[in-house]
Amino acid sequence: DVKEENGAYLVSAEIPGVSKDDIRVAIDGNRVSISAETKSASEDGGKILRSERHYGKTSRSFALAQDVDEATAQAKYSNGVLELRLPKKPAPSARTLPIQ
């Protein structure tokens, strides 16, 4: 989910069962990429007959309407939900050149 408020984008992404160390967030201008990897836990003893757990990598990328100020961006991961606060970068002001 992406919301916009008070000069920032607020992103909420459900990523259950993943350690926060296995989540990566990349910001490039207005493009945001989130990737996560679920690793297989090694089982001690016994042969696994059936497993319904998902293991592997997943990622999502999306573009926002305005560039993000990556220097002040914040990320928080709690109870399987990643929350990002992505402040908007101020738009450059137009500049006129004096003619000599």
ABEGO torsion letter per residue (X at the ends): XBBBBGGBBBBBBBBBGBBAAABBBBBBEABBBBBBBBBBBBBBEEBBABBABBBEBBBBBBBBABBBBAAABBBBBBGGBBBBBBBBBBBBBBBBBBBX
